[in-house]
Amino acid sequence: MALTYIGTRDKNIQATASEAILRGICPDGGLYIPMEIPKMEKSLEELGKLSYQELAYEVLRLYLDFTEDELKACIAGAYDEKFDTAEIVPVVKKGDALFLELFHGRTLAFKDMALSILPYLMKTAAKRQGLKEEIVILTATSGDTGKAALEGFAGVDGTRIMVFFPEDGVSPVQKLQMTTQEGDNTCVVGIKGNFDDAQSAVKSIFTDKELEKELAAKGFRFSSANSINIGRLVPQIVYYFWAYLKAVEMGEIHGGEEIDFTVPTGNFGDILAGWYAMKMGLPVGHFVCASNDNKVLYDFFRTGKYDRNREFHVTVSPSMDILISSNLERLLCHMGGQDAAKAEMESLQKNGVYTAEITEKKISGEFATEAETFGAIRNFYEETGYVMDTHTAVAYAAYQKYKKESGDNRPMVIVSTASPYKFTKDVMAALDEKYAKGDAFALMAELEKISSVKVPKPIQGLEKREIHHKNVCEKGEIKDMVKGWLL
Ligand SMILES: *Cc1c(COP(=O)(O)O)cnc(C)c1O
């Protein structure tokens, strides 16, 4: 029997998986959650024999209303040679942790894990629903989602994709990755504002009934490639199982024993997928939710008070520079129900603050300052020779604090969300101050020498590519930009 999805602000809003994927967000602005989180049917022992693709099938089939053939075609299309390793996601042991390397896809960040498959899920859902309109993907990005979504949707017929990114809030590599994107169905716009501004504008466009009508008349409908879409969230559950099974295979744990995860967090999508994996039956001891200086989640998990009224910091881990973590709404609803979640979100909208009772004790917050992040990169490299990117380093520094404070000595998986090459400049500056003034692209050759990891193919020669997207707009002009491109 196929799973039903319900709204986080109203349980009478219901949808099949296909409908939820196409809509992206509920008509009332809430998010879709599974009415009941399914249990993993196969044993860990059986799952341990599977390839990444086979494991993905065992997880995804519990969440999607697709046929076996449809789902297997989606998975085969997504997890193939686009990844630079046949394993798709290597798990490596370095120092006192296991690193779940989620950055071996085309855009060098973990967003590829979900955005490689999302276009296939959407096409299949559209076919199942008999959709006639062209799908327009509207995306707000803090740096990594944008490129991963562009790669996924560029040239996919029946779709168009439009991306908004903070003009001054992404790394040089991230920016060029997006502005050099090819494909007639793509549009990339820098905004004078931060990710929260972009995400709020895009979310309000999704619930704008008038605009919806205007677009429908032209044969378009909107959907989302942000992690508010369950089509993003569900594929991310797979790699938590994968990490666990690899840890067993490597002899780090016995099957059934608990393991911990530290997740560098922004919009709370990645860690929420891990929480779903635990609810499905994966033996997880604890989740450390790691923040950078924008530590709104750290404060929330300590006090139960979520307060976005604070200074916004542009950090060296820009993909986590977020003050409104959208997916937390899902956890709030799982913990306290729709009425509570709705009241909390209204309070957030109105006053920028809410309080909630945190009944989930297996998640705690930690954070790392800029200095701690740099220190983690440098020290860990000196100890092990392994170079972490800035986001992974936030997680590692947070893990060190958690370990000290909690005394917890279960094995720890650091969810490694980006390749150090995506943030070469800051990574090199962390390793040695003498690199601080260097050019990001010139420094890649240095990084290659010291890390003995080759410059990944997708960004070789990036600085020489032609820039196709030069548009910049004020944060209040996002809707006009959308209309300008489509109508
Ligand atoms: C998006 C991103 C994160 C944060 O993930 P969320 O799902 O938004 O919490 C962390 N690190 C990198 C490199 C990212 O791209």
The ligand as an SDF file (V2000), in Angstrom:
LIG
                    3D

 15 15  0  0  0  0  0  0  0  0999 V2000
   23.5840   22.2680    1.8860 C   0  0  0  0  0  0  0  0  0  0  0  0
   24.8380   22.0000    2.5720 C   0  0  0  0  0  0  0  0  0  0  0  0
   24.8870   21.7780    3.9560 C   0  0  0  0  0  0  0  0  0  0  0  0
   23.6630   21.8730    4.8290 C   0  0  0  0  0  0  0  0  0  0  0  0
   22.7040   20.8750    4.5610 O   0  0  0  0  0  0  0  0  0  0  0  0
   21.1910   21.0800    5.0010 P   0  0  0  0  0  0  0  0  0  0  0  0
   20.4580   19.9220    4.4530 O   0  0  0  0  0  0  0  0  0  0  0  0
   20.7510   22.3850    4.3950 O   0  0  0  0  0  0  0  0  0  0  0  0
   21.1700   21.1470    6.4830 O   0  0  0  0  0  0  0  0  0  0  0  0
   26.1110   21.4670    4.5240 C   0  0  0  0  0  0  0  0  0  0  0  0
   27.2450   21.4080    3.7840 N   0  0  0  0  0  0  0  0  0  0  0  0
   27.2270   21.6230    2.4510 C   0  0  0  0  0  0  0  0  0  0  0  0
   28.5080   21.5390    1.7070 C   0  0  0  0  0  0  0  0  0  0  0  0
   26.0350   21.9170    1.8060 C   0  0  0  0  0  0  0  0  0  0  0  0
   26.0320   22.1110    0.4830 O   0  0  0  0  0  0  0  0  0  0  0  0
  1  2  1  0
  2  3  1  0
  2 14  2  0
  3  4  1  0
  3 10  2  0
  4  5  1  0
  5  6  1  0
  6  7  2  0
  6  8  1  0
  6  9  1  0
 10 11  1  0
 11 12  2  0
 12 13  1  0
 12 14  1  0
 14 15  1  0
M  END
$$$$
